[in-house]
């Protein structure tokens, strides 16, 4: 496991010291893990929305596979 240093102000550090039973490293690790999962989920949701917008903007009967075939034949 790698080491990560976090700076906190003096007041927060004193409050943390009063809660000796809390595994602060574990709290920070879990918070980082949740944030990463949240961001990954957000990226997927944004991609789905973008895909839907593009699909709706395409004319009826438009076949993307056909367009790709045409471009490949032109090369």
DSSP file (Angstrom, degrees, kcal/mol; ACC not computed):
  #  RESIDUE AA STRUCTURE BP1 BP2  ACC     N-H-->O    O-->H-N    N-H-->O    O-->H-N    TCO  KAPPA ALPHA  PHI   PSI    X-CA   Y-CA   Z-CA
    1    1 A X              0   0    0      0, 0.0     2,-0.1     0, 0.0     0, 0.0   0.000 360.0 360.0 360.0 141.9    0.0    0.0    0.0
    2    2 A X        -     0   0    0      1,-0.0     2,-0.4     0, 0.0     0, 0.0  -0.473 360.0-115.7 -87.1 161.9    1.2    3.5   -0.8
    3    3 A X        -     0   0    0     -2,-0.1     2,-0.4     2,-0.0    -1,-0.0  -0.822  25.1-170.3-102.8 138.7    1.3    6.4    1.7
    4    4 A X        -     0   0    0     -2,-0.4     2,-0.4     2,-0.0     0, 0.0  -0.997  10.9-148.8-127.6 129.6   -0.8    9.5    1.3
    5    5 A X        -     0   0    0     -2,-0.4     2,-0.4     2,-0.0    -2,-0.0  -0.847  11.8-167.5-102.0 134.0   -0.3   12.6    3.5
    6    6 A X        -     0   0    0     -2,-0.4     2,-0.5     2,-0.0    -2,-0.0  -0.976  11.0-144.4-122.4 131.2   -3.2   14.8    4.4
    7    7 A X        +     0   0    0     -2,-0.4     2,-0.3     0, 0.0    -2,-0.0  -0.810  22.0 174.9 -95.2 132.9   -2.9   18.2    5.9
    8    8 A X        -     0   0    0     -2,-0.5    -2,-0.0     2,-0.0     2,-0.0  -0.957  33.6-103.9-131.1 152.7   -5.6   19.3    8.4
    9    9 A X     >  -     0   0    0     -2,-0.3     4,-2.3     1,-0.1     5,-0.2  -0.265  37.2-103.8 -72.9 166.4   -5.8   22.5   10.5
   10   10 A X  H  > S+     0   0    0      1,-0.2     4,-2.3     2,-0.2     5,-0.2   0.872 118.4  53.0 -59.4 -42.4   -5.0   22.4   14.2
   11   11 A X  H  > S+     0   0    0      1,-0.2     4,-2.0     2,-0.2    -1,-0.2   0.924 110.7  46.6 -61.7 -45.2   -8.6   22.6   15.3
   12   12 A X  H  > S+     0   0    0      1,-0.2     4,-2.3     2,-0.2    -1,-0.2   0.902 110.3  53.7 -64.6 -40.3   -9.7   19.6   13.2
   13   13 A X  H  X S+     0   0    0     -4,-2.3     4,-2.2     1,-0.2    -1,-0.2   0.905 108.1  50.1 -61.1 -41.6   -6.7   17.6   14.4
   14   14 A X  H  X S+     0   0    0     -4,-2.3     4,-1.4     1,-0.2    -1,-0.2   0.902 110.2  50.0 -64.0 -40.8   -7.7   18.2   18.0
   15   15 A X  H  X S+     0   0    0     -4,-2.0     4,-0.6     1,-0.2    -1,-0.2   0.878 110.0  51.0 -65.1 -36.9  -11.2   17.1   17.3
   16   16 A X  H >< S+     0   0    0     -4,-2.3     3,-1.1     1,-0.2     6,-0.2   0.892 105.0  56.7 -66.0 -39.4   -9.9   14.0   15.6
   17   17 A X  H 3< S+     0   0    0     -4,-2.2     3,-0.4     1,-0.3    -1,-0.2   0.830 100.1  59.2 -61.7 -32.4   -7.7   13.2   18.6
   18   18 A X  H 3< S+     0   0    0     -4,-1.4     2,-0.7     1,-0.3    -1,-0.3   0.727 100.1  58.5 -69.3 -20.7  -10.8   13.2   20.8
   19   19 A X    X<  +     0   0    0     -3,-1.1     3,-1.8    -4,-0.6    -1,-0.3  -0.537  65.1 158.1-106.7  64.4  -12.2   10.4   18.7
   20   20 A X  T 3   +     0   0    0     -2,-0.7    -1,-0.2    -3,-0.4     4,-0.1   0.740  65.5  65.1 -63.1 -25.2   -9.4    7.9   19.3
   21   21 A X  T 3  S+     0   0    0     -3,-0.2     2,-0.4     2,-0.1    -1,-0.3   0.628  82.6  95.7 -74.5 -12.1  -11.6    4.9   18.4
   22   22 A X  S <  S-     0   0    0     -3,-1.8     2,-1.3    -6,-0.2     3,-0.1  -0.655  72.9-138.8 -85.2 131.7  -12.0    6.1   14.8
   23   23 A X     >  -     0   0    0     -2,-0.4     4,-2.1     1,-0.2     3,-0.2  -0.732  22.9-175.7 -85.5  91.7   -9.7    4.6   12.2
   24   24 A X  H  > S+     0   0    0     -2,-1.3     4,-2.5     1,-0.2     5,-0.2   0.836  79.4  56.2 -65.2 -33.7   -9.0    7.9   10.3
   25   25 A X  H  > S+     0   0    0      1,-0.2     4,-2.7     2,-0.2    -1,-0.2   0.924 109.4  47.2 -61.9 -42.4   -6.9    6.2    7.7
   26   26 A X  H  > S+     0   0    0      2,-0.2     4,-2.6     1,-0.2    -2,-0.2   0.886 110.2  52.5 -65.1 -39.0   -9.9    3.8    7.0
   27   27 A X  H  X S+     0   0    0     -4,-2.1     4,-2.1     2,-0.2    -2,-0.2   0.928 112.7  44.3 -62.0 -45.3  -12.3    6.8    6.9
   28   28 A X  H  X S+     0   0    0     -4,-2.5     4,-2.5     2,-0.2    -2,-0.2   0.917 112.7  51.7 -67.0 -43.3  -10.1    8.6    4.3
   29   29 A X  H  X S+     0   0    0     -4,-2.7     4,-2.5     1,-0.2    -2,-0.2   0.932 112.0  46.0 -57.8 -47.2   -9.6    5.4    2.2
   30   30 A X  H  X S+     0   0    0     -4,-2.6     4,-2.6     1,-0.2    -1,-0.2   0.878 111.2  52.6 -65.2 -38.1  -13.3    4.7    2.1
   31   31 A X  H  X S+     0   0    0     -4,-2.1     4,-2.2    -5,-0.2    -1,-0.2   0.911 110.7  47.0 -63.8 -42.6  -14.1    8.4    1.2
   32   32 A X  H  X S+     0   0    0     -4,-2.5     4,-2.3     2,-0.2    -2,-0.2   0.923 111.8  51.1 -64.4 -44.1  -11.6    8.3   -1.7
   33   33 A X  H  X S+     0   0    0     -4,-2.5     4,-2.2     1,-0.2    -2,-0.2   0.920 111.2  47.8 -59.2 -45.6  -13.0    4.9   -2.9
   34   34 A X  H  X S+     0   0    0     -4,-2.6     4,-2.6     1,-0.2    -1,-0.2   0.898 110.5  51.6 -63.6 -40.9  -16.6    6.3   -2.9
   35   35 A X  H  X S+     0   0    0     -4,-2.2     4,-2.6     2,-0.2    -1,-0.2   0.905 109.3  49.9 -64.0 -41.4  -15.5    9.5   -4.7
   36   36 A X  H  X S+     0   0    0     -4,-2.3     4,-2.5     2,-0.2    -1,-0.2   0.931 112.3  47.1 -62.6 -45.3  -13.8    7.5   -7.4
   37   37 A X  H  X S+     0   0    0     -4,-2.2     4,-2.4     1,-0.2    -2,-0.2   0.895 111.9  51.4 -62.6 -39.9  -16.9    5.3   -7.9
   38   38 A X  H  X S+     0   0    0     -4,-2.6     4,-2.2     2,-0.2    -2,-0.2   0.922 111.1  46.9 -62.5 -45.1  -19.1    8.4   -8.0
   39   39 A X  H  X S+     0   0    0     -4,-2.6     4,-2.4     2,-0.2    -2,-0.2   0.901 111.7  50.7 -66.2 -40.7  -17.0   10.0  -10.6
   40   40 A X  H  X S+     0   0    0     -4,-2.5     4,-2.0     1,-0.2    -1,-0.2   0.915 111.5  48.6 -62.2 -42.2  -16.9    6.9  -12.7
   41   41 A X  H  X S+     0   0    0     -4,-2.4     4,-2.5     1,-0.2    -2,-0.2   0.886 110.0  51.7 -63.4 -39.2  -20.7    6.6  -12.5
   42   42 A X  H  X S+     0   0    0     -4,-2.2     4,-2.6     2,-0.2    -2,-0.2   0.911 108.3  51.3 -64.3 -42.4  -21.0   10.3  -13.5
   43   43 A X  H  X S+     0   0    0     -4,-2.4     4,-2.1     1,-0.2    -1,-0.2   0.901 111.3  47.6 -62.3 -40.6  -18.8    9.7  -16.5
   44   44 A X  H  X S+     0   0    0     -4,-2.0     4,-2.3     2,-0.2    -1,-0.2   0.920 111.8  49.9 -65.9 -43.2  -21.0    6.8  -17.6
   45   45 A X  H  X S+     0   0    0     -4,-2.5     4,-2.3     1,-0.2    -2,-0.2   0.905 110.7  49.7 -62.9 -41.4  -24.2    8.7  -17.1
   46   46 A X  H  X S+     0   0    0     -4,-2.6     4,-2.5     1,-0.2    -1,-0.2   0.893 110.1  51.2 -64.1 -39.4  -22.8   11.6  -19.1
   47   47 A X  H  X S+     0   0    0     -4,-2.1     4,-2.4     2,-0.2    -2,-0.2   0.898 109.7  49.7 -65.0 -40.2  -21.8    9.3  -21.9
   48   48 A X  H  X S+     0   0    0     -4,-2.3     4,-2.3     2,-0.2    -2,-0.2   0.926 111.8  48.3 -64.2 -44.6  -25.3    7.7  -22.0
   49   49 A X  H  X S+     0   0    0     -4,-2.3     4,-2.4     2,-0.2    -2,-0.2   0.912 112.1  49.0 -62.6 -42.4  -27.0   11.2  -22.1
   50   50 A X  H  X S+     0   0    0     -4,-2.5     4,-2.5     1,-0.2     5,-0.2   0.920 110.4  51.1 -63.1 -43.4  -24.6   12.3  -24.9
   51   51 A X  H  X S+     0   0    0     -4,-2.4     4,-2.5     1,-0.2    -2,-0.2   0.908 110.3  49.2 -60.4 -42.6  -25.4    9.1  -26.9
   52   52 A X  H  X S+     0   0    0     -4,-2.3     4,-2.4     2,-0.2    -1,-0.2   0.910 110.5  50.2 -64.2 -42.5  -29.1    9.6  -26.5
   53   53 A X  H  X S+     0   0    0     -4,-2.4     4,-1.6     1,-0.2    -2,-0.2   0.922 112.9  46.5 -62.1 -43.5  -28.9   13.3  -27.7
   54   54 A X  H  X S+     0   0    0     -4,-2.5     4,-1.0     1,-0.2    -2,-0.2   0.904 111.5  51.4 -65.6 -40.8  -26.8   12.2  -30.7
   55   55 A X  H >< S+     0   0    0     -4,-2.5     3,-0.6     1,-0.2    -1,-0.2   0.908 110.6  48.3 -63.0 -41.9  -29.2    9.4  -31.5
   56   56 A X  H 3< S+     0   0    0     -4,-2.4    -1,-0.2     1,-0.2    -2,-0.2   0.805 108.2  55.5 -68.8 -28.7  -32.2   11.7  -31.4
   57   57 A X  H 3< S+     0   0    0     -4,-1.6    -1,-0.2    -5,-0.2    -2,-0.2   0.692  88.0  96.7 -78.2 -18.1  -30.5   14.3  -33.6
   58   58 A X  S << S-     0   0    0     -4,-1.0     3,-0.1    -3,-0.6     4,-0.0  -0.448  84.9-105.9 -72.7 143.6  -29.9   11.7  -36.4
   59   59 A X    >   -     0   0    0      1,-0.1     3,-1.8    -2,-0.1    -1,-0.1  -0.281  47.0 -84.3 -65.2 155.1  -32.4   11.6  -39.2
   60   60 A X  T 3  S+     0   0    0      1,-0.3    -1,-0.1    -4,-0.1     3,-0.1  -0.333 115.5  17.9 -59.6 137.8  -34.9    8.8  -39.4
   61   61 A X  T 3  S+     0   0    0      1,-0.3     2,-0.3    -3,-0.1    -1,-0.3   0.488  85.0 152.2  80.2   3.0  -33.6    5.7  -41.0
   62   62 A X    <   -     0   0    0     -3,-1.8     2,-0.6     1,-0.1    -1,-0.3  -0.511  29.6-159.3 -70.8 129.7  -30.0    6.8  -40.6
   63   63 A X     >  -     0   0    0     -2,-0.3     4,-1.6     1,-0.2     3,-0.3  -0.922  11.3-168.5-116.4 107.8  -27.6    3.8  -40.5
   64   64 A X  H  > S+     0   0    0     -2,-0.6     4,-2.3     1,-0.2     5,-0.2   0.849  88.7  58.7 -64.2 -34.0  -24.3    4.5  -38.9
   65   65 A X  H  > S+     0   0    0      1,-0.2     4,-2.3     2,-0.2    -1,-0.2   0.891 104.5  51.4 -62.6 -38.3  -22.9    1.1  -40.0
   66   66 A X  H  > S+     0   0    0     -3,-0.3     4,-2.3     2,-0.2    -1,-0.2   0.902 108.5  50.9 -65.2 -41.0  -23.6    2.1  -43.6
   67   67 A X  H  X S+     0   0    0     -4,-1.6     4,-2.2     2,-0.2    -2,-0.2   0.911 109.8  50.2 -63.0 -42.5  -21.8    5.4  -43.2
   68   68 A X  H  X S+     0   0    0     -4,-2.3     4,-2.3     1,-0.2    -2,-0.2   0.918 109.4  51.4 -62.5 -43.5  -18.8    3.6  -41.8
   69   69 A X  H  X S+     0   0    0     -4,-2.3     4,-2.2     1,-0.2    -2,-0.2   0.916 109.1  51.0 -59.4 -43.6  -18.8    1.2  -44.7
   70   70 A X  H  X S+     0   0    0     -4,-2.3     4,-1.5     1,-0.2    -1,-0.2   0.923 110.3  48.6 -60.8 -44.9  -18.9    4.0  -47.2
   71   71 A X  H  X S+     0   0    0     -4,-2.2     4,-0.7     1,-0.2    -1,-0.2   0.884 110.7  51.2 -63.8 -38.3  -15.9    5.8  -45.5
   72   72 A X  H >< S+     0   0    0     -4,-2.3     3,-0.7     1,-0.2    -1,-0.2   0.888 108.2  51.6 -67.0 -37.8  -13.9    2.5  -45.5
   73   73 A X  H 3< S+     0   0    0     -4,-2.2    -1,-0.2     1,-0.2    -2,-0.2   0.813 104.0  58.8 -67.7 -29.4  -14.5    2.0  -49.2
   74   74 A X  H 3<        0   0    0     -4,-1.5    -1,-0.2     1,-0.2    -2,-0.2   0.680 360.0 360.0 -73.9 -17.3  -13.3    5.5  -50.0
   75   75 A X    <<        0   0    0     -3,-0.7    -1,-0.2    -4,-0.7    -2,-0.1   0.502 360.0 360.0 -74.1 360.0   -9.9    4.8  -48.5
